[in-house]
Amino acid sequence: MLIKQFWALETILKYRPDVIALGYDHKVSKQTIKRFLKQHNLDAKVVRIKAYNAKKYKSSIIKKRIPLDLGIDEVFV
């Protein structure tokens, strides 16, 4: 999983953030990110953000609504 997130790891190395906020649905663990930080001598707080009304605002639900809201039959992604 960490390999798939390589772009994010490059960003962490480039900007050296003080806080890294993981979304509630990100599969990477806080411990994995903490190990990466330690390996690269970085000191950042790692937090996981709780879902905000996930039954209403989850991206997969929103994506299904887009065609309805725009009055079209299909969306090609």
N, C-alpha and C positions, 0 to 999 in steps of 0.2 A: 504493500500500500504506500509506503514512503516513497518508492520510486515514482509512482504516479503523481505524487505531490512535489516533484523536483522543482518545478517553477516556483512554488511557494518557498521552498528551502533557499533557493537562490535569492529570493526577495528578502528573506530574513537575514541572510548574510550581508546583503547590500545595505539595508536600512537599519539593521541592528535595533529593532523596536524594544521598548520597555515592557510592553504588554502584547501578548499574542492571544487573540480571541478566536476560539474554535466554535463553529456553528454546532448546534445541537445534533445535526445529522452528519457531521463530518466523521468519517470512519477512523481517522487517525487518532490514536490515544494521546492524552496529555503526557503520559510517561515517555512515549516515543519522541515527542517534541522536546521534552526536557532533556532526554539523552542526547539528542542532536545539539541542543544548546550547550550542554556541558562539553561535548566533543569539540566544539568550536569556540570555547571560552566566552560564551555569551551569557548574560544574566538578564533574563526576561521573565516576567510573570506570565504563566499560561493559565487561561481560564476557559471554561466551556460556557457558552451562552445558552440559556434555556429557551425553549421554543416559545414564541409569542403567538398564542391562539393558532396552533398548528393546523387544526381542522379547517380553519378559514384561510390562512395565509401561506400554507405550504406551497412551494413553487409548482409542484405537479398539479395541484388543484387550480392554481391561477392559470397555468398554461392551458388547461382544459377549458377555462372560461373565456379565454381570449377570442376564439372564433365566435362565440355567442355574443360577446360584447361588441365585436366589430361587424356582426351581421354576415359572417362568411361561413362557408360549409367546412373548409379544411385549412389547416395551417401546416406548411411544410417547414420542418425544422432540420 
